[in-house]
């Protein structure tokens, strides 16, 4: 099983953080064809901007390389 740690910048705009995280997790799952995605850390910069660190497990070898 291949694992990837992914850092992403999240701008939630007028949405809630939970909705932004849910969309980000789904995007990582789809992009990396991962079996599961776990949010490891959320670093706030202000009320709308965050750095999110996730771990994608079961990544397909060809995904996002």
PDBQT receptor file of N, H, CA, C and O in Angstrom, charges set to zero:
ATOM      1  N   UNK A   1       0.843  -1.177   0.000  1.00  0.00    +0.000 N 
ATOM      2  CA  UNK A   1       0.000   0.000   0.000  1.00  0.00    +0.000 C 
ATOM      3  C   UNK A   1       0.889   1.242   0.000  1.00  0.00    +0.000 C 
ATOM      4  O   UNK A   1       1.816   1.355   0.802  1.00  0.00    +0.000 OA
ATOM      5  N   UNK A   2       0.598   2.157  -0.898  1.00  0.00    +0.000 N 
ATOM      6  H   UNK A   2      -0.155   2.065  -1.550  1.00  0.00    +0.000 HD
ATOM      7  CA  UNK A   2       1.347   3.402  -0.986  1.00  0.00    +0.000 C 
ATOM      8  C   UNK A   2       0.632   4.467  -0.167  1.00  0.00    +0.000 C 
ATOM      9  O   UNK A   2      -0.593   4.577  -0.203  1.00  0.00    +0.000 OA
ATOM     10  N   UNK A   3       1.412   5.247   0.570  1.00  0.00    +0.000 N 
ATOM     11  H   UNK A   3       2.407   5.157   0.599  1.00  0.00    +0.000 HD
ATOM     12  CA  UNK A   3       0.878   6.345   1.368  1.00  0.00    +0.000 C 
ATOM     13  C   UNK A   3       1.478   7.652   0.866  1.00  0.00    +0.000 C 
ATOM     14  O   UNK A   3       2.638   7.695   0.457  1.00  0.00    +0.000 OA
ATOM     15  N   UNK A   4       0.690   8.705   0.900  1.00  0.00    +0.000 N 
ATOM     16  H   UNK A   4      -0.252   8.670   1.233  1.00  0.00    +0.000 HD
ATOM     17  CA  UNK A   4       1.174  10.028   0.512  1.00  0.00    +0.000 C 
ATOM     18  C   UNK A   4       0.699  11.046   1.544  1.00  0.00    +0.000 C 
ATOM     19  O   UNK A   4      -0.467  11.051   1.939  1.00  0.00    +0.000 OA
ATOM     20  N   UNK A   5       1.620  11.906   1.975  1.00  0.00    +0.000 N 
ATOM     21  H   UNK A   5       2.567  11.902   1.655  1.00  0.00    +0.000 HD
ATOM     22  CA  UNK A   5       1.233  13.031   2.814  1.00  0.00    +0.000 C 
ATOM     23  C   UNK A   5       1.077  14.233   1.887  1.00  0.00    +0.000 C 
ATOM     24  O   UNK A   5       1.965  14.535   1.090  1.00  0.00    +0.000 OA
ATOM     25  N   UNK A   6      -0.052  14.908   2.000  1.00  0.00    +0.000 N 
ATOM     26  H   UNK A   6      -0.774  14.663   2.647  1.00  0.00    +0.000 HD
ATOM     27  CA  UNK A   6      -0.383  15.998   1.090  1.00  0.00    +0.000 C 
ATOM     28  C   UNK A   6      -0.654  17.263   1.902  1.00  0.00    +0.000 C 
ATOM     29  O   UNK A   6      -1.387  17.237   2.892  1.00  0.00    +0.000 OA
ATOM     30  N   UNK A   7      -0.052  18.364   1.467  1.00  0.00    +0.000 N 
ATOM     31  H   UNK A   7       0.543  18.384   0.664  1.00  0.00    +0.000 HD
ATOM     32  CA  UNK A   7      -0.302  19.678   2.064  1.00  0.00    +0.000 C 
ATOM     33  C   UNK A   7      -1.142  20.464   1.068  1.00  0.00    +0.000 C 
ATOM     34  O   UNK A   7      -0.849  20.460  -0.128  1.00  0.00    +0.000 OA
ATOM     35  N   UNK A   8      -2.174  21.133   1.542  1.00  0.00    +0.000 N 
ATOM     36  H   UNK A   8      -2.412  21.136   2.514  1.00  0.00    +0.000 HD
ATOM     37  CA  UNK A   8      -2.951  21.961   0.646  1.00  0.00    +0.000 C 
ATOM     38  C   UNK A   8      -3.406  23.228   1.344  1.00  0.00    +0.000 C 
ATOM     39  O   UNK A   8      -3.603  23.261   2.558  1.00  0.00    +0.000 OA
ATOM     40  N   UNK A   9      -3.566  24.264   0.542  1.00  0.00    +0.000 N 
ATOM     41  H   UNK A   9      -3.406  24.237  -0.445  1.00  0.00    +0.000 HD
ATOM     42  CA  UNK A   9      -4.075  25.537   1.045  1.00  0.00    +0.000 C 
ATOM     43  C   UNK A   9      -5.576  25.537   0.824  1.00  0.00    +0.000 C 
ATOM     44  O   UNK A   9      -6.051  25.257  -0.277  1.00  0.00    +0.000 OA
ATOM     45  N   UNK A  10      -6.319  25.852   1.872  1.00  0.00    +0.000 N 
ATOM     46  H   UNK A  10      -5.933  26.080   2.766  1.00  0.00    +0.000 HD
ATOM     47  CA  UNK A  10      -7.774  25.827   1.815  1.00  0.00    +0.000 C 
ATOM     48  C   UNK A  10      -8.309  27.224   2.095  1.00  0.00    +0.000 C 
ATOM     49  O   UNK A  10      -8.037  27.806   3.145  1.00  0.00    +0.000 OA
ATOM     50  N   UNK A  11      -9.070  27.751   1.148  1.00  0.00    +0.000 N 
ATOM     51  H   UNK A  11      -9.291  27.278   0.296  1.00  0.00    +0.000 HD
ATOM     52  CA  UNK A  11      -9.758  29.032   1.320  1.00  0.00    +0.000 C 
ATOM     53  C   UNK A  11     -11.241  28.712   1.349  1.00  0.00    +0.000 C 
ATOM     54  O   UNK A  11     -11.807  28.337   0.322  1.00  0.00    +0.000 OA
ATOM     55  N   UNK A  12     -11.888  28.853   2.506  1.00  0.00    +0.000 N 
ATOM     56  H   UNK A  12     -11.428  29.158   3.340  1.00  0.00    +0.000 HD
ATOM     57  CA  UNK A  12     -13.285  28.438   2.633  1.00  0.00    +0.000 C 
ATOM     58  C   UNK A  12     -14.269  29.527   2.221  1.00  0.00    +0.000 C 
ATOM     59  O   UNK A  12     -15.467  29.262   2.129  1.00  0.00    +0.000 OA
ATOM     60  N   UNK A  13     -13.795  30.737   1.973  1.00  0.00    +0.000 N 
ATOM     61  H   UNK A  13     -12.822  30.953   2.048  1.00  0.00    +0.000 HD
ATOM     62  CA  UNK A  13     -14.700  31.816   1.574  1.00  0.00    +0.000 C 
ATOM     63  C   UNK A  13     -15.771  32.031   2.628  1.00  0.00    +0.000 C 
ATOM     64  O   UNK A  13     -15.464  32.220   3.805  1.00  0.00    +0.000 OA
ATOM     65  N   UNK A  14     -17.038  32.003   2.201  1.00  0.00    +0.000 N 
ATOM     66  H   UNK A  14     -17.287  31.851   1.245  1.00  0.00    +0.000 HD
ATOM     67  CA  UNK A  14     -18.158  32.198   3.126  1.00  0.00    +0.000 C 
ATOM     68  C   UNK A  14     -18.704  30.879   3.657  1.00  0.00    +0.000 C 
ATOM     69  O   UNK A  14     -19.700  30.884   4.380  1.00  0.00    +0.000 OA
ATOM     70  N   UNK A  15     -18.096  29.767   3.329  1.00  0.00    +0.000 N 
ATOM     71  H   UNK A  15     -17.287  29.763   2.741  1.00  0.00    +0.000 HD
ATOM     72  CA  UNK A  15     -18.557  28.440   3.746  1.00  0.00    +0.000 C 
ATOM     73  C   UNK A  15     -18.035  28.111   5.144  1.00  0.00    +0.000 C 
ATOM     74  O   UNK A  15     -17.249  28.864   5.718  1.00  0.00    +0.000 OA
ATOM     75  N   UNK A  16     -18.477  26.990   5.674  1.00  0.00    +0.000 N 
ATOM     76  H   UNK A  16     -19.116  26.378   5.208  1.00  0.00    +0.000 HD
ATOM     77  CA  UNK A  16     -18.007  26.511   6.976  1.00  0.00    +0.000 C 
ATOM     78  C   UNK A  16     -16.750  25.669   6.780  1.00  0.00    +0.000 C 
ATOM     79  O   UNK A  16     -16.564  25.063   5.725  1.00  0.00    +0.000 OA
ATOM     80  N   UNK A  17     -15.889  25.630   7.791  1.00  0.00    +0.000 N 
ATOM     81  H   UNK A  17     -16.040  26.122   8.648  1.00  0.00    +0.000 HD
ATOM     82  CA  UNK A  17     -14.654  24.849   7.720  1.00  0.00    +0.000 C 
ATOM     83  C   UNK A  17     -14.951  23.379   7.451  1.00  0.00    +0.000 C 
ATOM     84  O   UNK A  17     -14.255  22.746   6.657  1.00  0.00    +0.000 OA
ATOM     85  N   UNK A  18     -15.975  22.826   8.100  1.00  0.00    +0.000 N 
ATOM     86  H   UNK A  18     -16.541  23.340   8.745  1.00  0.00    +0.000 HD
ATOM     87  CA  UNK A  18     -16.314  21.406   7.913  1.00  0.00    +0.000 C 
ATOM     88  C   UNK A  18     -16.627  21.099   6.452  1.00  0.00    +0.000 C 
ATOM     89  O   UNK A  18     -16.208  20.062   5.937  1.00  0.00    +0.000 OA
ATOM     90  N   UNK A  19     -17.351  21.979   5.782  1.00  0.00    +0.000 N 
ATOM     91  H   UNK A  19     -17.691  22.821   6.200  1.00  0.00    +0.000 HD
ATOM     92  CA  UNK A  19     -17.672  21.769   4.369  1.00  0.00    +0.000 C 
ATOM     93  C   UNK A  19     -16.419  21.853   3.506  1.00  0.00    +0.000 C 
ATOM     94  O   UNK A  19     -16.247  21.062   2.578  1.00  0.00    +0.000 OA
ATOM     95  N   UNK A  20     -15.549  22.806   3.808  1.00  0.00    +0.000 N 
ATOM     96  H   UNK A  20     -15.689  23.448   4.562  1.00  0.00    +0.000 HD
ATOM     97  CA  UNK A  20     -14.299  22.933   3.063  1.00  0.00    +0.000 C 
ATOM     98  C   UNK A  20     -13.413  21.715   3.228  1.00  0.00    +0.000 C 
ATOM     99  O   UNK A  20     -12.812  21.241   2.264  1.00  0.00    +0.000 OA
ATOM    100  N   UNK A  21     -13.330  21.203   4.462  1.00  0.00    +0.000 N 
ATOM    101  H   UNK A  21     -13.818  21.588   5.245  1.00  0.00    +0.000 HD
ATOM    102  CA  UNK A  21     -12.524  20.002   4.709  1.00  0.00    +0.000 C 
ATOM    103  C   UNK A  21     -13.107  18.796   3.992  1.00  0.00    +0.000 C 
ATOM    104  O   UNK A  21     -12.370  17.990   3.423  1.00  0.00    +0.000 OA
ATOM    105  N   UNK A  22     -14.423  18.671   4.017  1.00  0.00    +0.000 N 
ATOM    106  H   UNK A  22     -15.022  19.326   4.478  1.00  0.00    +0.000 HD
ATOM    107  CA  UNK A  22     -15.074  17.548   3.340  1.00  0.00    +0.000 C 
ATOM    108  C   UNK A  22     -14.773  17.563   1.842  1.00  0.00    +0.000 C 
ATOM    109  O   UNK A  22     -14.462  16.526   1.256  1.00  0.00    +0.000 OA
ATOM    110  N   UNK A  23     -14.867  18.740   1.227  1.00  0.00    +0.000 N 
ATOM    111  H   UNK A  23     -15.120  19.582   1.703  1.00  0.00    +0.000 HD
ATOM    112  CA  UNK A  23     -14.561  18.863  -0.201  1.00  0.00    +0.000 C 
ATOM    113  C   UNK A  23     -13.091  18.559  -0.479  1.00  0.00    +0.000 C 
ATOM    114  O   UNK A  23     -12.764  17.903  -1.468  1.00  0.00    +0.000 OA
ATOM    115  N   UNK A  24     -12.212  19.034   0.390  1.00  0.00    +0.000 N 
ATOM    116  H   UNK A  24     -12.478  19.567   1.193  1.00  0.00    +0.000 HD
ATOM    117  CA  UNK A  24     -10.777  18.796   0.209  1.00  0.00    +0.000 C 
ATOM    118  C   UNK A  24     -10.448  17.311   0.309  1.00  0.00    +0.000 C 
ATOM    119  O   UNK A  24      -9.675  16.788  -0.494  1.00  0.00    +0.000 OA
ATOM    120  N   UNK A  25     -11.034  16.633   1.291  1.00  0.00    +0.000 N 
ATOM    121  H   UNK A  25     -11.663  17.057   1.943  1.00  0.00    +0.000 HD
ATOM    122  CA  UNK A  25     -10.800  15.192   1.458  1.00  0.00    +0.000 C 
ATOM    123  C   UNK A  25     -11.289  14.438   0.226  1.00  0.00    +0.000 C 
ATOM    124  O   UNK A  25     -10.604  13.535  -0.255  1.00  0.00    +0.000 OA
ATOM    125  N   UNK A  26     -12.466  14.796  -0.293  1.00  0.00    +0.000 N 
ATOM    126  H   UNK A  26     -13.022  15.529   0.097  1.00  0.00    +0.000 HD
ATOM    127  CA  UNK A  26     -12.993  14.123  -1.482  1.00  0.00    +0.000 C 
ATOM    128  C   UNK A  26     -12.097  14.378  -2.692  1.00  0.00    +0.000 C 
ATOM    129  O   UNK A  26     -11.860  13.472  -3.491  1.00  0.00    +0.000 OA
ATOM    130  N   UNK A  27     -11.601  15.605  -2.827  1.00  0.00    +0.000 N 
ATOM    131  H   UNK A  27     -11.794  16.340  -2.177  1.00  0.00    +0.000 HD
ATOM    132  CA  UNK A  27     -10.707  15.934  -3.942  1.00  0.00    +0.000 C 
ATOM    133  C   UNK A  27      -9.413  15.124  -3.873  1.00  0.00    +0.000 C 
ATOM    134  O   UNK A  27      -8.948  14.615  -4.892  1.00  0.00    +0.000 OA
ATOM    135  N   UNK A  28      -8.834  15.002  -2.689  1.00  0.00    +0.000 N 
ATOM    136  H   UNK A  28      -9.212  15.415  -1.861  1.00  0.00    +0.000 HD
ATOM    137  CA  UNK A  28      -7.613  14.205  -2.520  1.00  0.00    +0.000 C 
ATOM    138  C   UNK A  28      -7.901  12.737  -2.808  1.00  0.00    +0.000 C 
ATOM    139  O   UNK A  28      -7.117  12.069  -3.483  1.00  0.00    +0.000 OA
ATOM    140  N   UNK A  29      -9.022  12.232  -2.299  1.00  0.00    +0.000 N 
ATOM    141  H   UNK A  29      -9.659  12.774  -1.750  1.00  0.00    +0.000 HD
ATOM    142  CA  UNK A  29      -9.388  10.829  -2.540  1.00  0.00    +0.000 C 
ATOM    143  C   UNK A  29      -9.504  10.564  -4.039  1.00  0.00    +0.000 C 
ATOM    144  O   UNK A  29      -9.008   9.552  -4.535  1.00  0.00    +0.000 OA
ATOM    145  N   UNK A  30     -10.160  11.473  -4.757  1.00  0.00    +0.000 N 
ATOM    146  H   UNK A  30     -10.563  12.295  -4.355  1.00  0.00    +0.000 HD
ATOM    147  CA  UNK A  30     -10.341  11.299  -6.197  1.00  0.00    +0.000 C 
ATOM    148  C   UNK A  30      -9.025  11.478  -6.958  1.00  0.00    +0.000 C 
ATOM    149  O   UNK A  30      -8.708  10.674  -7.834  1.00  0.00    +0.000 OA
ATOM    150  N   UNK A  31      -8.263  12.515  -6.637  1.00  0.00    +0.000 N 
ATOM    151  H   UNK A  31      -8.521  13.168  -5.925  1.00  0.00    +0.000 HD
ATOM    152  CA  UNK A  31      -7.023  12.814  -7.355  1.00  0.00    +0.000 C 
ATOM    153  C   UNK A  31      -5.974  11.720  -7.208  1.00  0.00    +0.000 C 
ATOM    154  O   UNK A  31      -5.276  11.378  -8.163  1.00  0.00    +0.000 OA
ATOM    155  N   UNK A  32      -5.875  11.180  -6.009  1.00  0.00    +0.000 N 
ATOM    156  H   UNK A  32      -6.442  11.458  -5.234  1.00  0.00    +0.000 HD
ATOM    157  CA  UNK A  32      -4.859  10.165  -5.729  1.00  0.00    +0.000 C 
ATOM    158  C   UNK A  32      -5.413   8.749  -5.799  1.00  0.00    +0.000 C 
ATOM    159  O   UNK A  32      -4.683   7.782  -5.578  1.00  0.00    +0.000 OA
ATOM    160  N   UNK A  33      -6.697   8.626  -6.106  1.00  0.00    +0.000 N 
ATOM    161  H   UNK A  33      -7.290   9.411  -6.285  1.00  0.00    +0.000 HD
ATOM    162  CA  UNK A  33      -7.366   7.324  -6.135  1.00  0.00    +0.000 C 
ATOM    163  C   UNK A  33      -7.076   6.564  -4.846  1.00  0.00    +0.000 C 
ATOM    164  O   UNK A  33      -6.756   5.376  -4.866  1.00  0.00    +0.000 OA
ATOM    165  N   UNK A  34      -7.193   7.269  -3.731  1.00  0.00    +0.000 N 
ATOM    166  H   UNK A  34      -7.453   8.234  -3.715  1.00  0.00    +0.000 HD
ATOM    167  CA  UNK A  34      -6.860   6.710  -2.419  1.00  0.00    +0.000 C 
ATOM    168  C   UNK A  34      -8.033   5.924  -1.847  1.00  0.00    +0.000 C 
ATOM    169  O   UNK A  34      -9.196   6.261  -2.068  1.00  0.00    +0.000 OA
ATOM    170  N   UNK A  35      -7.702   4.873  -1.110  1.00  0.00    +0.000 N 
ATOM    171  H   UNK A  35      -6.758   4.599  -0.930  1.00  0.00    +0.000 HD
ATOM    172  CA  UNK A  35      -8.729   4.099  -0.420  1.00  0.00    +0.000 C 
ATOM    173  C   UNK A  35      -9.288   4.877   0.763  1.00  0.00    +0.000 C 
ATOM    174  O   UNK A  35     -10.485   4.812   1.045  1.00  0.00    +0.000 OA
ATOM    175  N   UNK A  36      -8.424   5.610   1.455  1.00  0.00    +0.000 N 
ATOM    176  H   UNK A  36      -7.452   5.662   1.226  1.00  0.00    +0.000 HD
ATOM    177  CA  UNK A  36      -8.882   6.432   2.576  1.00  0.00    +0.000 C 
ATOM    178  C   UNK A  36      -7.986   7.653   2.718  1.00  0.00    +0.000 C 
ATOM    179  O   UNK A  36      -6.822   7.647   2.318  1.00  0.00    +0.000 OA
ATOM    180  N   UNK A  37      -8.559   8.694   3.297  1.00  0.00    +0.000 N 
ATOM    181  H   UNK A  37      -9.505   8.698   3.622  1.00  0.00    +0.000 HD
ATOM    182  CA  UNK A  37      -7.848   9.950   3.515  1.00  0.00    +0.000 C 
ATOM    183  C   UNK A  37      -8.115  10.385   4.949  1.00  0.00    +0.000 C 
ATOM    184  O   UNK A  37      -9.262  10.405   5.397  1.00  0.00    +0.000 OA
ATOM    185  N   UNK A  38      -7.051  10.733   5.666  1.00  0.00    +0.000 N 
ATOM    186  H   UNK A  38      -6.119  10.716   5.302  1.00  0.00    +0.000 HD
ATOM    187  CA  UNK A  38      -7.165  11.155   7.059  1.00  0.00    +0.000 C 
ATOM    188  C   UNK A  38      -6.579  12.557   7.193  1.00  0.00    +0.000 C 
ATOM    189  O   UNK A  38      -5.448  12.811   6.780  1.00  0.00    +0.000 OA
ATOM    190  N   UNK A  39      -7.364  13.466   7.778  1.00  0.00    +0.000 N 
ATOM    191  H   UNK A  39      -8.283  13.259   8.114  1.00  0.00    +0.000 HD
ATOM    192  CA  UNK A  39      -6.867  14.811   8.057  1.00  0.00    +0.000 C 
ATOM    193  C   UNK A  39      -5.951  14.717   9.271  1.00  0.00    +0.000 C 
ATOM    194  O   UNK A  39      -6.383  14.296  10.344  1.00  0.00    +0.000 OA
ATOM    195  N   UNK A  40      -4.692  15.107   9.106  1.00  0.00    +0.000 N 
ATOM    196  H   UNK A  40      -4.342  15.449   8.234  1.00  0.00    +0.000 HD
ATOM    197  CA  UNK A  40      -3.732  15.055  10.204  1.00  0.00    +0.000 C 
ATOM    198  C   UNK A  40      -3.671  16.353  10.981  1.00  0.00    +0.000 C 
ATOM    199  O   UNK A  40      -3.556  16.344  12.206  1.00  0.00    +0.000 OA
ATOM    200  N   UNK A  41      -3.747  17.472  10.273  1.00  0.00    +0.000 N 
ATOM    201  H   UNK A  41      -3.840  17.480   9.277  1.00  0.00    +0.000 HD
ATOM    202  CA  UNK A  41      -3.610  18.754  10.954  1.00  0.00    +0.000 C 
ATOM    203  C   UNK A  41      -4.262  19.850  10.122  1.00  0.00    +0.000 C 
ATOM    204  O   UNK A  41      -4.205  19.836   8.893  1.00  0.00    +0.000 OA
ATOM    205  N   UNK A  42      -4.881  20.797  10.816  1.00  0.00    +0.000 N 
ATOM    206  H   UNK A  42      -4.927  20.809  11.814  1.00  0.00    +0.000 HD
ATOM    207  CA  UNK A  42      -5.447  21.990  10.191  1.00  0.00    +0.000 C 
ATOM    208  C   UNK A  42      -4.789  23.194  10.862  1.00  0.00    +0.000 C 
ATOM    209  O   UNK A  42      -4.906  23.386  12.072  1.00  0.00    +0.000 OA
ATOM    210  N   UNK A  43      -4.101  23.994  10.066  1.00  0.00    +0.000 N 
ATOM    211  H   UNK A  43      -4.005  23.838   9.082  1.00  0.00    +0.000 HD
ATOM    212  CA  UNK A  43      -3.384  25.158  10.589  1.00  0.00    +0.000 C 
ATOM    213  C   UNK A  43      -4.115  26.416  10.115  1.00  0.00    +0.000 C 
ATOM    214  O   UNK A  43      -4.107  26.723   8.923  1.00  0.00    +0.000 OA
ATOM    215  N   UNK A  44      -4.745  27.142  11.037  1.00  0.00    +0.000 N 
ATOM    216  H   UNK A  44      -4.752  26.893  12.005  1.00  0.00    +0.000 HD
ATOM    217  CA  UNK A  44      -5.464  28.354  10.624  1.00  0.00    +0.000 C 
ATOM    218  C   UNK A  44      -4.504  29.521  10.403  1.00  0.00    +0.000 C 
ATOM    219  O   UNK A  44      -3.538  29.702  11.145  1.00  0.00    +0.000 OA
ATOM    220  N   UNK A  45      -4.792  30.309   9.366  1.00  0.00    +0.000 N 
ATOM    221  H   UNK A  45      -5.577  30.163   8.763  1.00  0.00    +0.000 HD
ATOM    222  CA  UNK A  45      -4.036  31.533   9.111  1.00  0.00    +0.000 C 
ATOM    223  C   UNK A  45      -4.894  32.743   9.458  1.00  0.00    +0.000 C 
ATOM    224  O   UNK A  45      -4.395  33.748   9.963  1.00  0.00    +0.000 OA
ATOM    225  N   UNK A  46      -6.173  32.636   9.184  1.00  0.00    +0.000 N 
ATOM    226  H   UNK A  46      -6.579  31.820   8.774  1.00  0.00    +0.000 HD
ATOM    227  CA  UNK A  46      -7.183  33.598   9.611  1.00  0.00    +0.000 C 
ATOM    228  C   UNK A  46      -8.523  32.865   9.539  1.00  0.00    +0.000 C 
ATOM    229  O   UNK A  46      -8.540  31.636   9.471  1.00  0.00    +0.000 OA
ATOM    230  N   UNK A  47      -9.637  33.584   9.553  1.00  0.00    +0.000 N 
ATOM    231  H   UNK A  47      -9.623  34.582   9.609  1.00  0.00    +0.000 HD
ATOM    232  CA  UNK A  47     -10.948  32.930   9.615  1.00  0.00    +0.000 C 
ATOM    233  C   UNK A  47     -11.318  32.164   8.351  1.00  0.00    +0.000 C 
ATOM    234  O   UNK A  47     -12.211  31.317   8.389  1.00  0.00    +0.000 OA
ATOM    235  N   UNK A  48     -10.663  32.437   7.250  1.00  0.00    +0.000 N 
ATOM    236  H   UNK A  48      -9.938  33.125   7.219  1.00  0.00    +0.000 HD
ATOM    237  CA  UNK A  48     -11.035  31.823   5.977  1.00  0.00    +0.000 C 
ATOM    238  C   UNK A  48      -9.925  31.031   5.299  1.00  0.00    +0.000 C 
ATOM    239  O   UNK A  48     -10.193  30.308   4.339  1.00  0.00    +0.000 OA
ATOM    240  N   UNK A  49      -8.700  31.147   5.765  1.00  0.00    +0.000 N 
ATOM    241  H   UNK A  49      -8.483  31.735   6.544  1.00  0.00    +0.000 HD
ATOM    242  CA  UNK A  49      -7.554  30.508   5.113  1.00  0.00    +0.000 C 
ATOM    243  C   UNK A  49      -6.863  29.530   6.060  1.00  0.00    +0.000 C 
ATOM    244  O   UNK A  49      -6.558  29.855   7.207  1.00  0.00    +0.000 OA
ATOM    245  N   UNK A  50      -6.628  28.330   5.547  1.00  0.00    +0.000 N 
ATOM    246  H   UNK A  50      -6.876  28.066   4.615  1.00  0.00    +0.000 HD
ATOM    247  CA  UNK A  50      -6.042  27.263   6.349  1.00  0.00    +0.000 C 
ATOM    248  C   UNK A  50      -5.029  26.492   5.516  1.00  0.00    +0.000 C 
ATOM    249  O   UNK A  50      -5.147  26.425   4.292  1.00  0.00    +0.000 OA
ATOM    250  N   UNK A  51      -4.038  25.914   6.176  1.00  0.00    +0.000 N 
ATOM    251  H   UNK A  51      -3.942  25.970   7.169  1.00  0.00    +0.000 HD
ATOM    252  CA  UNK A  51      -3.197  24.889   5.576  1.00  0.00    +0.000 C 
ATOM    253  C   UNK A  51      -3.677  23.573   6.162  1.00  0.00    +0.000 C 
ATOM    254  O   UNK A  51      -3.810  23.433   7.377  1.00  0.00    +0.000 OA
ATOM    255  N   UNK A  52      -3.935  22.611   5.285  1.00  0.00    +0.000 N 
ATOM    256  H   UNK A  52      -3.827  22.725   4.298  1.00  0.00    +0.000 HD
ATOM    257  CA  UNK A  52      -4.448  21.315   5.717  1.00  0.00    +0.000 C 
ATOM    258  C   UNK A  52      -3.428  20.251   5.334  1.00  0.00    +0.000 C 
ATOM    259  O   UNK A  52      -2.960  20.205   4.196  1.00  0.00    +0.000 OA
ATOM    260  N   UNK A  53      -3.090  19.402   6.288  1.00  0.00    +0.000 N 
ATOM    261  H   UNK A  53      -3.470  19.439   7.212  1.00  0.00    +0.000 HD
ATOM    262  CA  UNK A  53      -2.174  18.288   6.045  1.00  0.00    +0.000 C 
ATOM    263  C   UNK A  53      -2.992  17.015   6.147  1.00  0.00    +0.000 C 
ATOM    264  O   UNK A  53      -3.617  16.746   7.173  1.00  0.00    +0.000 OA
ATOM    265  N   UNK A  54      -2.983  16.230   5.074  1.00  0.00    +0.000 N 
ATOM    266  H   UNK A  54      -2.476  16.449   4.240  1.00  0.00    +0.000 HD
ATOM    267  CA  UNK A  54      -3.733  14.978   5.059  1.00  0.00    +0.000 C 
ATOM    268  C   UNK A  54      -2.812  13.828   4.678  1.00  0.00    +0.000 C 
ATOM    269  O   UNK A  54      -1.776  14.030   4.044  1.00  0.00    +0.000 OA
ATOM    270  N   UNK A  55      -3.197  12.638   5.065  1.00  0.00    +0.000 N 
ATOM    271  H   UNK A  55      -4.038  12.473   5.580  1.00  0.00    +0.000 HD
ATOM    272  CA  UNK A  55      -2.494  11.422   4.671  1.00  0.00    +0.000 C 
ATOM    273  C   UNK A  55      -3.455  10.610   3.809  1.00  0.00    +0.000 C 
ATOM    274  O   UNK A  55      -4.572  10.304   4.226  1.00  0.00    +0.000 OA
ATOM    275  N   UNK A  56      -3.013  10.269   2.614  1.00  0.00    +0.000 N 
ATOM    276  H   UNK A  56      -2.105  10.517   2.275  1.00  0.00    +0.000 HD
ATOM    277  CA  UNK A  56      -3.802   9.455   1.698  1.00  0.00    +0.000 C 
ATOM    278  C   UNK A  56      -3.237   8.037   1.716  1.00  0.00    +0.000 C 
ATOM    279  O   UNK A  56      -2.049   7.832   1.468  1.00  0.00    +0.000 OA
ATOM    280  N   UNK A  57      -4.088   7.071   2.010  1.00  0.00    +0.000 N 
ATOM    281  H   UNK A  57      -5.053   7.238   2.212  1.00  0.00    +0.000 HD
ATOM    282  CA  UNK A  57      -3.677   5.670   2.110  1.00  0.00    +0.000 C 
ATOM    283  C   UNK A  57      -4.234   4.866   0.938  1.00  0.00    +0.000 C 
ATOM    284  O   UNK A  57      -5.327   5.140   0.443  1.00  0.00    +0.000 OA
ATOM    285  N   UNK A  58      -3.470   3.878   0.508  1.00  0.00    +0.000 N 
ATOM    286  H   UNK A  58      -2.582   3.655   0.911  1.00  0.00    +0.000 HD
ATOM    287  CA  UNK A  58      -3.915   3.005  -0.570  1.00  0.00    +0.000 C 
ATOM    288  C   UNK A  58      -3.908   3.703  -1.916  1.00  0.00    +0.000 C 
ATOM    289  O   UNK A  58      -4.756   3.434  -2.767  1.00  0.00    +0.000 OA
ATOM    290  N   UNK A  59      -2.954   4.599  -2.108  1.00  0.00    +0.000 N 
ATOM    291  H   UNK A  59      -2.266   4.818  -1.416  1.00  0.00    +0.000 HD
ATOM    292  CA  UNK A  59      -2.849   5.381  -3.340  1.00  0.00    +0.000 C 
ATOM    293  C   UNK A  59      -2.419   4.474  -4.484  1.00  0.00    +0.000 C 
ATOM    294  O   UNK A  59      -1.529   3.638  -4.328  1.00  0.00    +0.000 OA
ATOM    295  N   UNK A  60      -3.058   4.647  -5.629  1.00  0.00    +0.000 N 
ATOM    296  H   UNK A  60      -3.781   5.326  -5.756  1.00  0.00    +0.000 HD
ATOM    297  CA  UNK A  60      -2.655   3.900  -6.819  1.00  0.00    +0.000 C 
ATOM    298  C   UNK A  60      -1.286   4.406  -7.267  1.00  0.00    +0.000 C 
ATOM    299  O   UNK A  60      -0.995   5.595  -7.138  1.00  0.00    +0.000 OA
ATOM    300  N   UNK A  61      -0.455   3.525  -7.786  1.00  0.00    +0.000 N 
ATOM    301  H   UNK A  61      -0.692   2.559  -7.891  1.00  0.00    +0.000 HD
ATOM    302  CA  UNK A  61       0.921   3.888  -8.154  1.00  0.00    +0.000 C 
ATOM    303  C   UNK A  61       0.983   4.982  -9.211  1.00  0.00    +0.000 C 
ATOM    304  O   UNK A  61       1.891   5.812  -9.174  1.00  0.00    +0.000 OA
ATOM    305  N   UNK A  62       0.047   5.007 -10.147  1.00  0.00    +0.000 N 
ATOM    306  H   UNK A  62      -0.691   4.333 -10.177  1.00  0.00    +0.000 HD
ATOM    307  CA  UNK A  62       0.071   5.977 -11.240  1.00  0.00    +0.000 C 
ATOM    308  C   UNK A  62      -0.549   7.316 -10.860  1.00  0.00    +0.000 C 
ATOM    309  O   UNK A  62      -0.388   8.286 -11.600  1.00  0.00    +0.000 OA
ATOM    310  N   UNK A  63      -1.243   7.402  -9.746  1.00  0.00    +0.000 N 
ATOM    311  H   UNK A  63      -1.374   6.614  -9.144  1.00  0.00    +0.000 HD
ATOM    312  CA  UNK A  63      -2.003   8.605  -9.404  1.00  0.00    +0.000 C 
ATOM    313  C   UNK A  63      -1.087   9.771  -9.053  1.00  0.00    +0.000 C 
ATOM    314  O   UNK A  63      -0.189   9.637  -8.222  1.00  0.00    +0.000 OA
ATOM    315  N   UNK A  64      -1.320  10.908  -9.689  1.00  0.00    +0.000 N 
ATOM    316  H   UNK A  64      -2.050  11.017 -10.364  1.00  0.00    +0.000 HD
ATOM    317  CA  UNK A  64      -0.697  12.201  -9.384  1.00  0.00    +0.000 C 
ATOM    318  C   UNK A  64       0.827  12.168  -9.351  1.00  0.00    +0.000 C 
ATOM    319  O   UNK A  64       1.429  12.803  -8.485  1.00  0.00    +0.000 OA
ATOM    320  N   UNK A  65       1.452  11.462 -10.249  1.00  0.00    +0.000 N 
ATOM    321  H   UNK A  65       0.963  10.946 -10.952  1.00  0.00    +0.000 HD
ATOM    322  CA  UNK A  65       2.925  11.461 -10.278  1.00  0.00    +0.000 C 
ATOM    323  C   UNK A  65       3.446  12.219 -11.458  1.00  0.00    +0.000 C 
ATOM    324  O   UNK A  65       4.659  12.320 -11.640  1.00  0.00    +0.000 OA
TER     325      UNK A  65
